[in-house]
């Protein structure tokens, strides 16, 4: 027989998650209603519009309270200029240290690393950087720093 406190904790957690699902389903219904009204209004102004061809827009990530506008890009460019290869993790740890934050705070470090990684990927898409390696071993270099055989 399982421990009563374990069962109690799991029941409480299940109730919490089920409540979140109910709240999210309610939000989905509200958004679907709003979408139906927008679709109807679009059809009034353009009866030939093809609603199904309108691609959903991905929601923007909330801004970080730790970084000013453009600061992450500036940090990434500075790190790339200083070293031949850099990692998002190294840039994140340096940023946290400079801001007086504890680099051992896993939640904040993870947020920093993810935001820096997204920025590095956007820079790669613009041709400013190249990615070397995959997954946890990914490094970033200037395109001219890549050696071709």
Secondary structure, 3 states (H helix, E strand, C coil): CCCHHHHHHHHHHHHHHHHHHHHHHHHHHHHHHHHHHHHHHHHHHCCCCCHHHCCCCCCCCCCCCCCCCCHHHHHHHHHHHHCCCECHHHHHHHHHHHCCCCCCCHHHHHHHHHHHHHHHHHHHHCCCEEEECCHHHCEEEEHHHCCCC
